[in-house]
Structure formats: structure tokens, C-alpha cells
Amino acid sequence: MKQLLNRLYEHDKFSRDEARQILLNIAAEQYNEVQISAFATAFNMRPITLSELQGFRDALLELCVPLDLEGRETIDIVGTGGDGKNTFNISTLSCVVVAGAGYPVSKHGSYGVSSSVGSSDVLIQMGYQFTTDQDTLRRHLDKAGMCFLHAPLFHPALKVVGPIRRQLGTRTFFNMLGPLVNPVQPKYQMFGTFSMELLRMYQYIMQQSGRRFAIVYGLDGYDEISLTSDFKVVSNDSERIWSPVELGLKKLQQHDLDGGDSSEDAAKIFMSVLEDQATEAQKAAVIANAGMAIKVIKPEQSAEDCVAEARESIESGRAIAGWKKLVQS
């Protein structure tokens, strides 16, 4: 580790294979918590390179617990986190809404680290039981249209890293990895990134994957479609800047999306959205993201029509019906 830290101090970069080996060594507990904390902090002092991101990703996919969905085609909606905006759980809610609209979802998520409440935190609060049992997860997908992959269970090799990340409480390179290492590697994915540079790296990686994707970056720094500003979307087919009005929605203010300070606050907002009792702003943010995710699956359909599908998922009650089936199954 001393050699690695010295290289970082000299602003040296790691090859793809070197990055892969570093993460394999972390997983094998070859470094102690102080050394890992020092590495994560020093690494954060400069931008990650594409080769490093690819190498870290290679290692995590190599070590993860696999999940075979037996040919089921799914989508995941996930942000990197680390944008410092403390929004409510927009990505997770968007997944429930997309599932309610009839598109199977394999959601990959974890506890909040750089934000107050992550997707796993709110699901625990709502009574969902995490599992790696393949039959159970496939049943969830068939019955509720959605299954949830709790990252610490599917990436047990990184158990040593979780406490360190929580103690640091800041964005690290692990934020950049999370969205890329869904064990299912679903056919469709919508990512949110906290920077334009990371968007470009995700774009390259996904272009090599052959899967359908969209990558979102809010021009005011959000890792999702916040509707607080224009936002950039890069997909297999296009690259453009969108405005809220092009989705048939109004521009929002940052305070409209506040997620509160606790899992209880997050759970209240979560249920209010699904019960169609949320504020117009909260509902709009969710259907914007859910709609753009539907557009990944149906690129020939207009964005406004995709947003309308998402709205109907909530207003018809299908989204909350699917959620109740997921929690009860």
C-alpha cells in the first residue's frame, strides 16, 4: 500500500489490470482500514481514469454473487450519488413506477453513504427483506415486476469497505462503481452521474457492452433528472440537452426535492408518491426519471408519451399495487 500511496502522491495513474488487482487485494483484506481510507482519500484528489474505472469494475464483477434471471429482460435505474443534493429516493421510486408500467426491473442499490438515506435504507424502513436466493428474486420479478439486489449481499468481498465509506461520509471512487456492477448486467440501464467527465466514461463502457442505455447529468450538478435545470442525456442513439418543458413538466426548485434527514422521512415521501398524495414537484421528478427510463426500452416513443406512461402507473394505482406485492411476497 505504501507504494500505491506514493504513486498517488505523484499523480501517477494505474493501468486497468493494476486497478483490478488493487480492488482484489482490498477484497482479500490485504490492507487494513487505515490504509484503505488513505487510499480512497488520496485517490479522490484527482479524477479517475477510464482504465482505472474499468479495472475496478472488472474486479467487482469477477467477485460478485451471480444472479441468473433465466432470460428475463430487465432495467435498472441508478445514480452514482455524491452530488451533495440530498434528494429523496427518486431512482428507487422511479424503478417502482417503471415496474408498475409493465417493465421488469432488477434494481441494484445500497445504504446511503454520501447521502442521508440510500435505497436500501428506505427499503428496510418499508419492511422489505433482502436476499440473494435466486428463486425468491425471480418470484419477486414475476409477481411484482421488480426485484432488489442489496449490494452488500451481492458484493460481500467489499464488506471491509462499507464502514470506512460511512465514516468518511464523502464521495469516493466506489460511488462511481456502484451503478456499473449490477450482478444481472441488465439489458437496459439508466444511469445518473454527478459530472460530465464521468458521463463520458460511462458512455464508453456502455457502448462496449452492447446493451441499451441512457446516461443523465443535470447541468446544475444533479445525478438524476431533477427538473431544476436543463439536463444532458446520452444514449445509444443520441446525445442532447433536454429542458423540463420538453417532457411536458415545469421547472422545479432545489428545495422541492429535499429528502429529509432520516429513513422515516424518506419512507413518508416514498409512500406519498406511490399513493399519489405527494407534492406536484415530487411526483414530477419521479415521472420524469421513470419516463426517460421507459424511453430506453422504447426509443421510438416520444419522451412525453413515456412520461405519460409513468404518470399513469402512479395514478392508476399499478405502481403501489406492485410495491405491495413486492413487500408481501
C-alpha contacts under 8 A as a table, 3 or more apart, distances in Angstrom:
res1	aa1	res2	aa2	distance
1	M	4	L	4.97
1	M	5	L	6.13
1	M	31	Y	7.09
1	M	35	Q	6.81
1	M	39	F	7.97
2	K	5	L	5.20
2	K	6	N	6.18
3	Q	6	N	5.14
3	Q	7	R	6.28
4	L	7	R	5.14
4	L	8	L	6.36
4	L	39	F	7.81
5	L	8	L	5.01
5	L	9	Y	6.18
5	L	38	A	7.76
5	L	39	F	6.28
5	L	42	A	7.26
6	N	9	Y	5.00
6	N	10	E	6.32
7	R	10	E	5.08
7	R	11	H	6.37
7	R	12	D	5.11
7	R	13	K	7.55
8	L	11	H	4.87
8	L	12	D	5.46
8	L	13	K	7.30
8	L	42	A	6.47
8	L	43	F	6.49
9	Y	12	D	7.49
9	Y	42	A	7.28
11	H	46	R	7.49
13	K	49	T	7.60
13	K	52	E	7.90
14	F	17	D	7.98
14	F	18	E	5.67
14	F	19	A	5.90
14	F	51	S	7.44
14	F	52	E	6.11
15	S	18	E	5.05
15	S	19	A	6.13
15	S	51	S	5.82
15	S	52	E	6.22
15	S	55	G	7.57
16	R	19	A	5.23
16	R	20	R	6.23
16	R	51	S	4.53
16	R	52	E	5.21
16	R	53	L	7.64
16	R	54	Q	6.13
16	R	55	G	4.26
16	R	56	F	7.68
17	D	20	R	5.00
17	D	21	Q	6.21
17	D	55	G	5.79
18	E	21	Q	5.11
18	E	22	I	6.19
18	E	52	E	7.94
18	E	55	G	7.18
19	A	22	I	5.10
19	A	23	L	6.43
19	A	51	S	7.81
19	A	52	E	5.28
19	A	53	L	7.72
19	A	55	G	4.79
19	A	56	F	5.46
20	R	23	L	5.43
20	R	24	L	6.27
20	R	52	E	7.77
20	R	54	Q	7.97
20	R	55	G	4.22
20	R	56	F	4.89
20	R	57	R	7.44
20	R	58	D	6.18
20	R	59	A	5.03
21	Q	24	L	4.93
21	Q	25	N	6.06
21	Q	55	G	7.92
21	Q	59	A	7.35
22	I	25	N	5.10
22	I	26	I	6.25
22	I	56	F	7.86
23	L	26	I	4.92
23	L	27	A	6.15
23	L	56	F	6.02
23	L	59	A	6.24
23	L	60	L	7.64
24	L	27	A	5.07
24	L	28	A	6.15
24	L	59	A	6.06
25	N	28	A	4.93
25	N	29	E	6.30
25	N	30	Q	5.45
25	N	31	Y	7.29
26	I	29	E	5.11
26	I	30	Q	5.92
26	I	31	Y	6.05
26	I	36	I	7.45
26	I	158	L	7.58
27	A	30	Q	7.65
27	A	157	A	4.76
27	A	158	L	5.49
27	A	159	K	7.89
27	A	160	V	7.47
28	A	157	A	7.24
29	E	32	N	6.84
29	E	160	V	7.45
31	Y	35	Q	5.95
31	Y	36	I	6.37
32	N	35	Q	5.35
32	N	36	I	6.28
33	E	36	I	5.12
33	E	37	S	6.01
33	E	160	V	7.48
33	E	161	V	7.91
33	E	164	I	6.90
34	V	37	S	5.10
34	V	38	A	6.11
35	Q	38	A	5.06
35	Q	39	F	6.10
36	I	39	F	5.01
36	I	40	A	6.09
36	I	161	V	7.77
36	I	164	I	7.93
37	S	40	A	5.21
37	S	41	T	6.09
37	S	164	I	6.44
37	S	168	L	7.83
38	A	41	T	5.16
38	A	42	A	5.97
39	F	42	A	5.20
39	F	43	F	5.83
40	A	43	F	5.14
40	A	44	N	6.18
40	A	172	T	6.28
40	A	173	F	7.18
41	T	44	N	5.16
41	T	45	M	6.90
41	T	172	T	7.37
42	A	45	M	5.38
42	A	46	R	7.93
43	F	46	R	6.22
43	F	47	P	8.00
43	F	48	I	7.72
43	F	173	F	7.71
44	N	47	P	6.97
44	N	48	I	7.85
44	N	172	T	6.12
44	N	173	F	6.99
48	I	52	E	6.47
48	I	53	L	6.77
48	I	173	F	7.49
49	T	52	E	5.23
49	T	53	L	6.27
50	L	53	L	5.14
50	L	54	Q	6.10
50	L	201	M	5.90
51	S	54	Q	5.09
51	S	55	G	6.07
52	E	55	G	5.05
52	E	56	F	6.12
53	L	56	F	5.29
53	L	57	R	6.07
53	L	176	M	7.82
53	L	177	L	7.20
54	Q	57	R	5.05
54	Q	58	D	6.05
54	Q	205	I	7.71
55	G	58	D	5.01
55	G	59	A	6.41
56	F	59	A	5.30
56	F	60	L	6.46
56	F	177	L	7.41
57	R	60	L	5.23
57	R	61	L	6.17
57	R	177	L	6.30
57	R	180	L	6.93
57	R	181	V	6.52
58	D	61	L	5.39
58	D	62	E	6.09
59	A	62	E	5.05
59	A	63	L	6.24
60	L	63	L	5.13
60	L	64	C	5.90
60	L	155	H	7.19
60	L	181	V	6.69
61	L	64	C	5.26
61	L	181	V	5.97
61	L	183	P	6.79
63	L	155	H	6.95
63	L	157	A	6.74
64	C	154	F	5.54
64	C	155	H	4.85
64	C	156	P	7.29
64	C	157	A	7.55
64	C	183	P	6.53
65	V	153	L	7.82
65	V	154	F	4.83
65	V	155	H	6.43
65	V	156	P	7.93
65	V	183	P	6.96
66	P	154	F	7.50
66	P	183	P	5.68
66	P	184	V	7.15
67	L	132	T	7.93
67	L	134	Q	6.35
67	L	183	P	6.27
67	L	184	V	5.85
68	D	71	G	7.89
68	D	134	Q	7.14
68	D	184	V	7.00
69	L	72	R	5.44
69	L	134	Q	7.90
69	L	138	R	6.34
69	L	184	V	7.45
73	E	104	P	7.02
73	E	186	P	6.68
73	E	187	K	5.91
73	E	188	Y	7.82
74	T	103	Y	7.14
74	T	104	P	4.92
74	T	105	V	4.93
74	T	106	S	5.86
74	T	186	P	5.42
74	T	187	K	6.01
74	T	188	Y	6.27
75	I	103	Y	7.58
75	I	104	P	6.51
75	I	105	V	4.83
75	I	106	S	6.00
75	I	107	K	7.59
75	I	186	P	5.70
75	I	187	K	6.41
75	I	188	Y	4.46
75	I	189	Q	5.23
75	I	190	M	7.67
76	D	95	C	7.10
76	D	105	V	5.83
76	D	106	S	5.56
76	D	107	K	5.08
76	D	108	H	6.99
76	D	186	P	6.85
76	D	188	Y	6.65
76	D	189	Q	4.89
76	D	190	M	6.31
77	I	91	S	5.81
77	I	92	T	7.36
77	I	94	S	7.29
77	I	95	C	6.21
77	I	107	K	6.82
77	I	189	Q	5.99
77	I	190	M	4.80
77	I	191	F	6.02
77	I	293	A	7.07
78	V	91	S	5.69
78	V	92	T	7.62
78	V	107	K	7.74
78	V	108	H	7.43
78	V	109	G	7.59
78	V	179	P	5.88
78	V	190	M	6.49
78	V	191	F	5.19
78	V	192	G	6.24
79	G	91	S	6.97
79	G	179	P	6.55
79	G	191	F	5.41
79	G	192	G	4.12
79	G	193	T	5.99
79	G	223	D	5.75
79	G	224	E	6.56
80	T	175	N	5.20
80	T	176	M	5.58
80	T	177	L	7.73
80	T	178	G	6.71
80	T	179	P	6.27
80	T	191	F	7.61
80	T	192	G	6.14
80	T	193	T	5.49
80	T	194	F	6.75
80	T	223	D	6.65
81	G	84	G	7.72
81	G	114	S	6.69
81	G	115	S	7.01
81	G	171	R	7.76
81	G	175	N	6.32
81	G	193	T	7.53
81	G	194	F	7.06
81	G	223	D	6.53
82	G	114	S	5.37
82	G	115	S	6.95
82	G	170	T	7.22
82	G	171	R	5.01
82	G	175	N	6.84
82	G	194	F	6.65
83	D	86	N	7.97
83	D	194	F	5.33
83	D	221	G	6.42
83	D	222	Y	5.80
83	D	223	D	6.21
84	G	114	S	7.25
84	G	115	S	6.90
85	K	115	S	7.97
85	K	222	Y	7.00
85	K	254	Q	7.97
85	K	258	D	7.85
86	N	115	S	5.76
86	N	116	S	6.65
86	N	257	L	7.98
86	N	258	D	6.04
86	N	259	G	5.83
86	N	260	G	7.65
87	T	90	I	7.31
87	T	257	L	5.12
87	T	258	D	4.74
87	T	259	G	4.61
87	T	260	G	7.97
88	F	117	V	7.91
88	F	257	L	6.21
88	F	258	D	5.87
88	F	259	G	3.64
88	F	260	G	7.27
88	F	266	A	6.19
88	F	269	I	7.35
88	F	270	F	7.97
89	N	92	T	5.60
89	N	93	L	6.23
89	N	117	V	7.71
89	N	118	G	7.09
89	N	119	S	6.50
89	N	122	V	8.00
89	N	259	G	7.19
89	N	266	A	7.02
89	N	270	F	7.23
90	I	93	L	5.20
90	I	94	S	5.96
90	I	285	A	7.08
90	I	286	V	5.60
90	I	289	N	7.70
91	S	94	S	4.98
91	S	95	C	6.29
91	S	224	E	7.79
91	S	286	V	7.52
91	S	289	N	7.28
92	T	95	C	5.10
92	T	96	V	6.58
92	T	107	K	7.63
92	T	119	S	6.10
93	L	96	V	5.13
93	L	97	V	6.27
93	L	270	F	6.77
93	L	273	V	7.96
93	L	274	L	7.90
93	L	286	V	6.55
94	S	97	V	4.99
94	S	98	V	6.04
94	S	286	V	5.39
94	S	287	I	6.80
94	S	289	N	6.13
94	S	290	A	4.64
95	C	98	V	5.11
95	C	99	A	6.13
95	C	105	V	6.44
95	C	107	K	7.03
95	C	146	M	7.87
95	C	290	A	6.82
96	V	99	A	5.10
96	V	100	G	6.14
96	V	105	V	7.93
96	V	146	M	7.25
96	V	319	A	5.96
96	V	320	I	7.80
96	V	322	G	7.40
96	V	323	W	6.55
97	V	100	G	4.92
97	V	101	A	6.27
97	V	274	L	7.97
97	V	287	I	7.67
97	V	290	A	6.45
97	V	310	A	6.15
97	V	313	S	5.86
97	V	314	I	6.53
97	V	319	A	5.03
98	V	101	A	4.99
98	V	102	G	6.68
98	V	103	Y	5.80
98	V	104	P	7.62
98	V	105	V	7.41
98	V	290	A	5.71
98	V	291	G	7.80
98	V	293	A	7.56
98	V	294	I	6.89
98	V	310	A	6.46
98	V	313	S	7.44
98	V	319	A	7.75
99	A	102	G	5.22
99	A	103	Y	4.90
99	A	104	P	5.36
99	A	105	V	5.91
99	A	144	A	7.59
99	A	145	G	5.14
99	A	146	M	6.04
99	A	319	A	6.90
99	A	322	G	7.26
100	G	103	Y	7.27
100	G	145	G	7.17
100	G	313	S	5.33
100	G	314	I	7.63
100	G	318	R	4.94
100	G	319	A	4.03
100	G	320	I	7.52
100	G	321	A	7.69
100	G	322	G	5.94
101	A	309	E	6.49
101	A	310	A	6.38
101	A	312	E	7.58
101	A	313	S	5.03
101	A	318	R	7.15
101	A	319	A	7.15
102	G	145	G	7.06
103	Y	145	G	6.91
103	Y	294	I	7.88
104	P	141	L	6.62
104	P	145	G	4.77
104	P	146	M	5.67
105	V	141	L	7.28
105	V	145	G	6.30
105	V	146	M	4.57
105	V	147	C	6.43
106	S	141	L	7.66
106	S	146	M	5.80
106	S	147	C	5.07
106	S	148	F	5.94
106	S	149	L	7.09
106	S	184	V	7.52
106	S	186	P	7.32
107	K	146	M	7.32
107	K	147	C	6.24
107	K	148	F	4.83
107	K	149	L	5.95
108	H	148	F	6.01
108	H	149	L	4.68
108	H	150	H	6.19
108	H	151	A	6.39
108	H	179	P	7.50
108	H	182	N	5.66
109	G	118	G	7.55
109	G	119	S	5.72
109	G	120	S	6.16
109	G	148	F	7.49
109	G	149	L	6.42
109	G	150	H	5.52
109	G	151	A	5.59
109	G	178	G	7.70
110	S	118	G	6.05
110	S	119	S	5.82
110	S	120	S	4.80
110	S	121	D	7.47
110	S	150	H	5.69
110	S	151	A	5.26
110	S	152	P	6.86
111	Y	117	V	6.76
111	Y	118	G	4.53
111	Y	119	S	6.24
111	Y	120	S	4.94
111	Y	121	D	5.38
112	G	115	S	5.20
112	G	116	S	5.69
112	G	117	V	4.59
112	G	118	G	3.67
112	G	119	S	7.18
112	G	120	S	7.61
112	G	121	D	6.85
113	V	116	S	7.06
113	V	117	V	7.76
113	V	118	G	7.30
113	V	165	R	6.42
113	V	166	R	5.25
113	V	169	G	5.79
113	V	170	T	7.22
113	V	171	R	7.87
114	S	166	R	7.72
114	S	169	G	5.29
114	S	170	T	5.07
114	S	171	R	5.64
115	S	118	G	6.78
116	S	260	G	7.87
116	S	261	D	5.99
116	S	262	S	6.70
117	V	121	D	5.76
117	V	122	V	6.74
117	V	261	D	7.59
117	V	262	S	6.56
117	V	263	S	6.01
117	V	266	A	7.12
118	G	121	D	5.23
118	G	122	V	6.58
119	S	122	V	5.45
119	S	123	L	6.26
120	S	123	L	5.07
120	S	124	I	6.11
120	S	150	H	6.67
121	D	124	I	5.30
121	D	125	Q	6.36
121	D	263	S	6.22
122	V	125	Q	4.95
122	V	126	M	6.19
122	V	263	S	5.52
122	V	264	E	7.82
122	V	266	A	6.26
122	V	267	A	5.78
123	L	126	M	4.93
123	L	127	G	6.31
123	L	128	Y	5.37
124	I	127	G	5.18
124	I	128	Y	5.43
124	I	129	Q	7.04
125	Q	128	Y	7.64
125	Q	263	S	6.31
125	Q	264	E	6.93
125	Q	267	A	6.58
126	M	267	A	6.55
126	M	327	V	7.87
127	G	327	V	6.54
128	Y	326	L	7.76
128	Y	327	V	5.18
129	Q	327	V	7.64
130	F	148	F	7.45
130	F	149	L	7.45
130	F	150	H	6.28
131	T	136	T	7.75
131	T	137	L	7.58
131	T	149	L	7.58
131	T	150	H	7.51
131	T	153	L	7.47
132	T	137	L	7.33
132	T	149	L	7.43
132	T	153	L	6.82
132	T	154	F	7.00
133	D	136	T	5.41
133	D	137	L	6.31
134	Q	137	L	5.18
134	Q	138	R	6.10
135	D	138	R	5.19
135	D	139	R	6.08
136	T	139	R	5.03
136	T	140	H	6.20
137	L	140	H	5.00
137	L	141	L	6.25
137	L	147	C	5.62
137	L	148	F	7.54
138	R	141	L	5.01
138	R	142	D	6.23
138	R	147	C	7.35
139	R	142	D	5.08
139	R	143	K	5.88
140	H	143	K	5.20
140	H	144	A	5.43
140	H	145	G	6.75
140	H	146	M	6.02
140	H	147	C	5.41
140	H	326	L	5.99
140	H	329	S	6.71
141	L	144	A	5.56
141	L	145	G	4.48
141	L	146	M	4.45
141	L	147	C	5.18
142	D	145	G	5.56
142	D	146	M	7.58
143	K	146	M	7.99
143	K	322	G	7.97
143	K	325	K	6.91
143	K	326	L	7.47
143	K	329	S	7.99
144	A	147	C	7.80
144	A	322	G	4.76
144	A	323	W	6.78
144	A	325	K	5.35
144	A	326	L	5.21
145	G	322	G	6.79
146	M	326	L	7.16
147	C	326	L	7.58
149	L	153	L	7.78
149	L	154	F	6.97
149	L	182	N	7.87
150	H	153	L	5.67
150	H	154	F	6.48
151	A	154	F	5.06
151	A	155	H	5.69
152	P	155	H	5.13
152	P	156	P	5.57
152	P	158	L	7.28
152	P	159	K	6.72
153	L	156	P	5.50
154	F	183	P	7.29
155	H	158	L	5.93
155	H	159	K	7.62
156	P	159	K	5.36
157	A	160	V	7.66
158	L	161	V	5.28
158	L	162	G	6.90
159	K	162	G	5.71
159	K	163	P	7.88
160	V	163	P	6.65
160	V	164	I	7.28
161	V	164	I	5.24
161	V	165	R	6.15
162	G	165	R	5.25
162	G	166	R	6.28
163	P	166	R	5.13
163	P	167	Q	6.15
164	I	167	Q	5.14
164	I	168	L	6.15
165	R	168	L	5.10
165	R	169	G	5.99
165	R	170	T	7.34
165	R	172	T	7.75
166	R	169	G	5.00
171	R	174	F	7.80
171	R	175	N	6.30
172	T	175	N	5.70
172	T	176	M	7.52
173	F	176	M	5.23
173	F	177	L	6.64
174	F	177	L	5.01
174	F	178	G	6.34
175	N	178	G	5.66
175	N	179	P	7.94
176	M	179	P	6.96
176	M	180	L	7.74
176	M	198	L	7.80
177	L	180	L	5.43
177	L	181	V	6.50
178	G	181	V	5.64
178	G	182	N	7.40
179	P	182	N	6.51
179	P	191	F	6.86
181	V	185	Q	7.14
182	N	185	Q	5.36
182	N	186	P	7.57
186	P	189	Q	6.67
186	P	211	R	7.89
187	K	211	R	5.31
187	K	212	R	6.19
188	Y	211	R	6.23
188	Y	212	R	4.83
188	Y	213	F	5.63
188	Y	296	V	6.76
188	Y	297	I	6.67
189	Q	211	R	7.96
189	Q	212	R	6.56
189	Q	213	F	4.84
189	Q	214	A	6.59
189	Q	293	A	7.56
189	Q	296	V	7.48
190	M	213	F	5.61
190	M	214	A	4.78
190	M	215	I	5.78
190	M	216	V	7.54
190	M	293	A	5.90
190	M	296	V	7.36
191	F	213	F	7.78
191	F	214	A	6.33
191	F	215	I	4.72
191	F	216	V	6.05
191	F	224	E	7.80
192	G	215	I	5.79
192	G	216	V	4.69
192	G	217	Y	5.95
192	G	222	Y	7.93
192	G	223	D	4.37
192	G	224	E	4.79
192	G	225	I	7.91
193	T	196	M	7.43
193	T	198	L	6.39
193	T	199	L	5.90
193	T	215	I	7.19
193	T	216	V	6.23
193	T	217	Y	5.47
193	T	222	Y	7.49
193	T	223	D	4.41
193	T	224	E	7.09
194	F	198	L	7.26
194	F	217	Y	6.46
194	F	218	G	7.88
194	F	221	G	5.96
194	F	222	Y	5.93
194	F	223	D	4.60
195	S	198	L	5.39
195	S	199	L	6.37
195	S	217	Y	6.69
195	S	221	G	6.86
195	S	223	D	7.72
196	M	199	L	4.91
196	M	200	R	6.43
196	M	217	Y	6.72
197	E	200	R	5.31
197	E	201	M	6.64
198	L	201	M	5.06
198	L	202	Y	6.17
199	L	202	Y	5.16
199	L	203	Q	6.06
199	L	215	I	6.45
199	L	216	V	7.40
199	L	217	Y	7.15
200	R	203	Q	4.95
200	R	204	Y	6.34
201	M	204	Y	5.22
201	M	205	I	6.30
202	Y	205	I	5.12
202	Y	206	M	5.99
202	Y	215	I	7.46
203	Q	206	M	5.26
203	Q	207	Q	6.01
203	Q	215	I	7.17
203	Q	234	V	7.27
203	Q	235	S	7.77
204	Y	207	Q	5.16
204	Y	208	Q	6.45
205	I	208	Q	5.32
205	I	209	S	6.47
206	M	209	S	4.88
206	M	210	G	6.79
206	M	211	R	6.73
206	M	213	F	7.05
207	Q	210	G	5.88
207	Q	211	R	7.42
207	Q	236	N	7.13
212	R	235	S	7.60
212	R	236	N	6.39
212	R	296	V	6.46
212	R	297	I	7.39
213	F	235	S	5.50
213	F	236	N	6.27
213	F	296	V	5.99
214	A	233	V	6.38
214	A	234	V	5.50
214	A	235	S	4.28
214	A	236	N	7.19
214	A	293	A	7.56
214	A	296	V	6.30
215	I	232	K	8.00
215	I	233	V	5.51
215	I	234	V	5.16
215	I	235	S	6.39
216	V	223	D	6.80
216	V	224	E	5.98
216	V	225	I	6.89
216	V	231	F	6.95
216	V	232	K	5.70
216	V	233	V	4.69
216	V	234	V	6.71
217	Y	221	G	7.03
217	Y	222	Y	6.28
217	Y	223	D	5.47
217	Y	224	E	6.15
217	Y	225	I	7.24
217	Y	231	F	5.68
217	Y	232	K	5.26
217	Y	233	V	6.71
218	G	221	G	5.26
218	G	222	Y	4.64
218	G	223	D	6.21
218	G	224	E	6.24
218	G	225	I	6.06
218	G	226	S	6.84
218	G	229	S	6.72
218	G	230	D	6.44
218	G	231	F	4.23
218	G	232	K	6.31
219	L	222	Y	7.13
219	L	229	S	6.39
219	L	230	D	5.94
219	L	231	F	5.20
219	L	232	K	6.93
220	D	228	T	7.62
220	D	229	S	6.28
220	D	230	D	7.91
222	Y	225	I	7.12
222	Y	226	S	6.55
224	E	289	N	7.24
225	I	231	F	6.64
225	I	285	A	6.81
225	I	288	A	6.68
225	I	289	N	5.86
226	S	229	S	7.20
226	S	252	L	7.52
226	S	257	L	7.80
226	S	285	A	5.82
227	L	230	D	6.92
227	L	231	F	7.87
227	L	243	S	7.67
227	L	244	P	5.48
227	L	249	L	7.97
227	L	250	K	7.29
227	L	251	K	5.25
227	L	252	L	5.44
227	L	285	A	6.50
227	L	288	A	7.96
228	T	251	K	5.47
228	T	252	L	4.59
228	T	253	Q	5.43
228	T	254	Q	6.32
229	S	243	S	6.97
229	S	244	P	7.36
229	S	251	K	6.80
229	S	252	L	7.77
230	D	241	I	6.63
230	D	242	W	5.58
230	D	243	S	4.46
230	D	244	P	6.59
231	F	241	I	5.53
231	F	242	W	5.40
231	F	243	S	6.51
232	K	239	E	7.47
232	K	240	R	5.81
232	K	241	I	4.32
232	K	242	W	6.17
233	V	238	S	7.99
233	V	239	E	5.88
233	V	240	R	5.75
233	V	241	I	6.29
233	V	242	W	7.35
234	V	237	D	7.98
234	V	238	S	5.99
234	V	239	E	4.39
234	V	240	R	6.65
235	S	238	S	5.33
235	S	239	E	6.29
235	S	296	V	7.79
242	W	246	E	6.62
243	S	246	E	5.51
243	S	247	L	7.37
244	P	247	L	5.47
244	P	248	G	6.73
244	P	249	L	5.25
244	P	250	K	5.83
244	P	251	K	5.80
245	V	248	G	4.81
245	V	249	L	4.99
245	V	250	K	5.89
245	V	251	K	7.39
246	E	249	L	7.22
246	E	303	A	7.82
246	E	304	E	7.29
247	L	288	A	7.14
247	L	303	A	6.04
247	L	304	E	4.94
247	L	307	V	6.87
248	G	304	E	6.19
249	L	284	A	6.86
252	L	256	D	6.62
252	L	281	A	6.54
253	Q	256	D	5.43
253	Q	257	L	7.59
254	Q	257	L	5.80
254	Q	258	D	7.19
255	H	258	D	5.37
256	D	281	A	6.04
256	D	282	Q	6.87
257	L	281	A	7.30
257	L	282	Q	6.27
257	L	285	A	7.96
259	G	265	D	6.98
259	G	266	A	5.94
259	G	269	I	7.70
260	G	265	D	5.46
260	G	266	A	6.52
261	D	265	D	6.61
261	D	266	A	7.90
262	S	265	D	5.24
262	S	266	A	6.37
263	S	266	A	4.94
263	S	267	A	6.01
264	E	267	A	5.11
264	E	268	K	6.29
265	D	268	K	5.27
265	D	269	I	6.48
266	A	269	I	5.29
266	A	270	F	6.02
267	A	270	F	4.85
267	A	271	M	6.18
268	K	271	M	5.41
268	K	272	S	6.09
269	I	272	S	5.03
269	I	273	V	6.19
269	I	278	A	6.93
270	F	273	V	5.48
270	F	274	L	6.55
271	M	274	L	5.09
271	M	275	E	5.92
272	S	275	E	5.07
272	S	276	D	6.00
272	S	277	Q	4.77
272	S	278	A	4.76
273	V	276	D	5.02
273	V	277	Q	5.90
273	V	278	A	4.76
273	V	279	T	7.94
273	V	282	Q	7.06
273	V	283	K	6.00
273	V	314	I	7.81
274	L	277	Q	7.57
274	L	314	I	6.01
274	L	317	G	7.75
274	L	319	A	6.38
274	L	320	I	5.23
275	E	278	A	7.64
275	E	314	I	7.35
275	E	317	G	7.40
275	E	320	I	6.58
276	D	283	K	7.66
276	D	314	I	6.37
276	D	315	E	6.40
278	A	282	Q	6.13
278	A	283	K	6.21
279	T	282	Q	5.27
279	T	283	K	6.31
280	E	283	K	5.18
280	E	284	A	5.93
281	A	284	A	5.04
281	A	285	A	6.24
282	Q	285	A	5.37
282	Q	286	V	6.51
283	K	286	V	5.28
283	K	287	I	6.23
284	A	287	I	5.27
284	A	288	A	5.97
285	A	288	A	5.21
285	A	289	N	6.47
286	V	289	N	5.39
286	V	290	A	6.05
287	I	290	A	4.88
287	I	291	G	5.58
287	I	307	V	5.78
287	I	310	A	5.27
287	I	311	R	5.83
288	A	291	G	5.14
288	A	292	M	6.24
288	A	307	V	5.94
288	A	310	A	7.95
289	N	292	M	5.21
289	N	293	A	6.22
290	A	293	A	5.04
290	A	294	I	6.27
290	A	307	V	6.99
290	A	310	A	5.88
291	G	294	I	5.06
291	G	295	K	6.32
291	G	303	A	6.81
291	G	304	E	7.80
291	G	305	D	7.99
291	G	306	C	4.60
291	G	307	V	3.98
291	G	308	A	7.33
291	G	309	E	6.95
291	G	310	A	5.47
292	M	295	K	4.93
292	M	296	V	6.61
292	M	303	A	6.59
292	M	306	C	6.76
292	M	307	V	7.05
293	A	296	V	5.16
293	A	297	I	6.98
294	I	297	I	5.23
294	I	298	K	6.12
294	I	306	C	5.88
295	K	298	K	4.68
295	K	299	P	4.92
295	K	300	E	7.67
295	K	301	Q	6.56
295	K	302	S	7.52
295	K	303	A	6.48
295	K	306	C	6.01
296	V	299	P	5.53
298	K	301	Q	5.65
299	P	302	S	7.65
301	Q	305	D	6.65
301	Q	306	C	6.79
302	S	305	D	5.28
302	S	306	C	6.35
303	A	306	C	5.03
303	A	307	V	6.18
304	E	307	V	5.06
304	E	308	A	6.14
305	D	308	A	4.88
305	D	309	E	6.34
306	C	309	E	5.10
306	C	310	A	6.49
307	V	310	A	5.03
307	V	311	R	6.20
308	A	311	R	4.99
308	A	312	E	6.13
309	E	312	E	5.11
309	E	313	S	6.27
310	A	313	S	5.09
310	A	314	I	6.81
311	R	314	I	5.44
311	R	315	E	6.19
312	E	315	E	4.98
312	E	316	S	5.54
313	S	316	S	5.60
313	S	317	G	6.43
313	S	318	R	5.33
313	S	319	A	5.31
314	I	317	G	5.37
314	I	318	R	6.35
314	I	319	A	5.30
314	I	320	I	7.15
315	E	318	R	7.79
316	S	319	A	7.78
317	G	320	I	5.59
317	G	321	A	6.11
318	R	321	A	4.99
318	R	322	G	6.10
319	A	322	G	5.31
319	A	323	W	6.29
320	I	323	W	4.86
320	I	324	K	6.15
321	A	324	K	5.25
321	A	325	K	6.35
322	G	325	K	5.09
322	G	326	L	6.24
323	W	326	L	5.05
323	W	327	V	6.35
324	K	327	V	5.24
324	K	328	Q	6.02
325	K	328	Q	5.18
325	K	329	S	5.78
326	L	329	S	5.41
